[in-house]
Amino acid sequence: MRFTGHLDLARAWERLLRRDGLPVAYSKGYNPRPRLNLAAALPLGITSECEVMDLWLEEAVPLEELPARLSAAAPPGLTIHSVEAVPLKSAALQAQLTAVEYRAAVDPDPELARRVDALLAAASLPRERRGKTYDLRPLVESVWTEGGALWMRLAARPSNTGRPDEVLRALGLDPLGVQIHRTRLIFGEG
């Protein structure tokens, strides 16, 4: 699943729901699609244990049976941890998301703690992406080393989202040589 892109993951969910036979609600129009929304796109090459998705159903289904049903239809590598009902009037997950935590498996380096301190002390971290410059520093909420790993809490707002690969580059690490794992989605009030 590590190399499954966001759109492919959404299609995998569509297939899983079709295989399971859940009474999924569909959008209206020429090309109806299942009504599901993932909280945040998972960057390619990054694994996760905390993806959250909204799914609309046409009729009520007993929640206690859904995890087993969905797990039976899931492709290898996709694990269903829990299912819960939410009010229909709830704000979109993307609007509620405020931050994301990542764990990066890095090689032991006595200089890494010093580079982390320098990154956090920096007033700005100018970066360029797709021909546009931006400041990475306001998107980095915290970075720390613990248990042989580098941990990052990055802002995740609809207008601006911190990227773990950019933080690794700012620390002088090659993101292609590091296994990055998303460990937590942090939602605001509401």
C-alpha positions as CSV (number, residue, x, y, z in Angstrom):
1,M,0.0,0.0,0.0
2,R,3.0,2.3,0.4
3,F,3.1,3.1,-3.3
4,T,-0.6,3.5,-3.7
5,G,-1.5,7.1,-4.7
6,H,-4.4,9.0,-3.2
7,L,-6.7,8.6,-6.2
8,D,-5.9,4.9,-6.4
9,L,-6.6,4.6,-2.7
10,A,-10.0,6.2,-3.2
11,R,-10.7,3.7,-6.1
12,A,-9.6,0.9,-3.8
13,W,-12.2,2.0,-1.3
14,E,-14.9,2.2,-4.0
15,R,-14.1,-1.4,-5.1
16,L,-14.1,-2.5,-1.4
17,L,-17.5,-1.0,-0.8
18,R,-18.9,-2.5,-4.0
19,R,-17.6,-6.0,-3.1
20,D,-19.0,-5.7,0.3
21,G,-22.5,-4.7,-1.0
22,L,-23.0,-1.8,1.5
23,P,-25.9,0.5,0.6
24,V,-23.5,3.4,-0.3
25,A,-25.0,6.8,-1.2
26,Y,-23.9,8.0,-4.6
27,S,-23.5,11.6,-6.0
28,K,-25.9,12.8,-8.5
29,G,-25.2,13.7,-12.1
30,Y,-23.8,12.2,-15.2
31,N,-21.0,10.2,-13.5
32,P,-22.3,9.1,-10.1
33,R,-19.5,8.3,-7.5
34,P,-19.8,6.8,-4.0
35,R,-20.0,9.6,-1.5
36,L,-16.8,9.2,0.5
37,N,-14.2,11.7,1.6
38,L,-10.7,10.9,3.0
39,A,-9.5,13.4,5.6
40,A,-6.2,14.0,4.0
41,A,-4.3,12.8,1.0
42,L,-1.6,10.4,1.9
43,P,1.6,11.3,0.0
44,L,3.0,8.6,-2.3
45,G,5.6,6.4,-0.6
46,I,4.3,7.1,2.9
47,T,2.5,4.5,5.0
48,S,-0.1,5.2,7.6
49,E,-2.0,3.8,10.6
50,C,-4.5,6.5,11.0
51,E,-6.5,7.3,7.9
52,V,-10.0,8.7,8.5
53,M,-12.8,8.7,6.0
54,D,-16.4,9.9,5.9
55,L,-18.8,7.6,4.1
56,W,-22.5,8.2,3.4
57,L,-25.0,5.3,3.4
58,E,-28.5,5.2,1.9
59,E,-29.8,3.2,4.9
60,A,-28.7,2.4,8.4
61,V,-26.4,-0.6,8.9
62,P,-25.4,-2.0,12.4
63,L,-22.1,-0.4,13.2
64,E,-20.8,-3.3,15.2
65,E,-20.7,-5.6,12.1
66,L,-19.1,-3.1,9.7
67,P,-15.4,-3.5,10.7
68,A,-15.5,-7.3,10.1
69,R,-17.4,-6.9,6.8
70,L,-15.1,-4.2,5.5
71,S,-12.0,-6.1,6.6
72,A,-13.1,-9.2,4.7
73,A,-13.4,-7.2,1.5
74,A,-10.3,-5.1,2.0
75,P,-7.2,-5.5,-0.2
76,P,-4.0,-6.7,1.5
77,G,-2.4,-3.9,3.6
78,L,-5.6,-2.1,4.3
79,T,-6.8,-2.6,7.8
80,I,-10.1,-1.3,9.3
81,H,-9.6,-0.2,12.9
82,S,-13.0,1.2,13.8
83,V,-16.2,2.6,12.5
84,E,-18.4,5.2,14.1
85,A,-21.5,7.2,13.3
86,V,-21.2,11.0,12.9
87,P,-23.9,13.6,12.5
88,L,-24.8,14.4,8.9
89,K,-24.3,18.1,9.7
90,S,-20.7,17.7,10.8
91,A,-18.1,19.8,9.1
92,A,-16.0,18.1,6.4
93,L,-13.0,16.2,7.7
94,Q,-10.6,18.3,5.6
95,A,-12.0,21.4,7.3
96,Q,-11.5,19.9,10.8
97,L,-8.0,18.7,10.3
98,T,-5.4,20.9,11.9
99,A,-2.1,18.9,12.1
100,V,-0.6,15.6,11.2
101,E,2.2,13.6,12.9
102,Y,4.8,11.5,11.1
103,R,7.5,9.1,12.2
104,A,10.6,8.9,10.0
105,A,13.0,5.9,10.5
106,V,16.4,7.6,10.3
107,D,19.9,6.3,10.7
108,P,21.5,7.1,14.0
109,D,23.3,10.5,13.7
110,P,24.7,12.5,16.7
111,E,24.3,15.7,14.7
112,L,20.6,15.2,14.0
113,A,19.5,16.7,17.4
114,R,21.6,19.8,16.7
115,R,20.0,20.2,13.2
116,V,16.5,19.8,14.7
117,D,17.2,22.5,17.2
118,A,18.5,24.8,14.4
119,L,15.4,24.1,12.3
120,L,13.1,24.9,15.2
121,A,15.1,28.1,16.0
122,A,15.0,29.3,12.4
123,A,12.8,32.4,11.8
124,S,12.0,31.1,8.3
125,L,12.7,28.1,6.0
126,P,12.2,29.3,2.4
127,R,11.3,26.5,0.0
128,E,10.3,26.3,-3.6
129,R,7.6,23.9,-4.9
130,R,6.3,23.9,-8.5
131,G,8.0,27.3,-9.2
132,K,6.5,29.0,-6.2
133,T,8.3,30.0,-3.0
134,Y,6.9,29.5,0.4
135,D,8.0,29.5,4.1
136,L,8.1,26.0,5.6
137,R,8.7,27.2,9.1
138,P,5.1,28.2,10.1
139,L,4.0,24.7,9.0
140,V,6.4,22.9,11.3
141,E,4.7,22.7,14.7
142,S,7.3,20.5,16.3
143,V,10.1,18.1,15.5
144,W,11.8,15.7,17.9
145,T,13.9,12.6,18.1
146,E,12.7,9.6,20.2
147,G,13.3,5.9,20.1
148,G,15.6,6.0,17.1
149,A,13.1,7.9,15.0
150,L,12.5,11.5,13.9
151,W,9.0,12.7,14.8
152,M,7.2,15.6,13.1
153,R,4.0,17.4,13.8
154,L,3.1,19.5,10.8
155,A,0.3,21.9,10.2
156,A,-2.5,20.6,7.9
157,R,-4.8,23.4,6.9
158,P,-6.9,23.7,3.8
159,S,-4.7,26.5,2.5
160,N,-1.3,25.2,3.7
161,T,0.0,21.8,4.7
162,G,3.5,20.9,5.9
163,R,5.3,18.2,4.0
164,P,7.5,15.6,5.8
165,D,9.8,15.3,2.8
166,E,10.5,19.0,2.9
167,V,11.3,18.8,6.6
168,L,13.7,16.0,6.0
169,R,15.4,18.0,3.2
170,A,15.7,21.0,5.6
171,L,17.4,18.7,8.0
172,G,19.9,17.6,5.3
173,L,18.3,14.1,5.0
174,D,17.3,12.4,1.7
175,P,13.6,11.7,1.9
176,L,13.9,8.9,-0.7
177,G,16.1,7.0,1.7
178,V,13.8,7.3,4.7
179,Q,10.7,5.3,5.5
180,I,8.0,7.8,6.6
181,H,4.9,6.7,8.5
182,R,1.9,8.8,9.3
183,T,0.9,8.1,12.9
184,R,-1.8,10.6,13.8
185,L,-4.3,13.0,12.3
186,I,-5.2,15.8,14.7
187,F,-8.6,17.4,14.4
188,G,-9.8,20.7,15.8
189,E,-13.0,21.3,17.7
190,G,-16.3,20.5,16.0
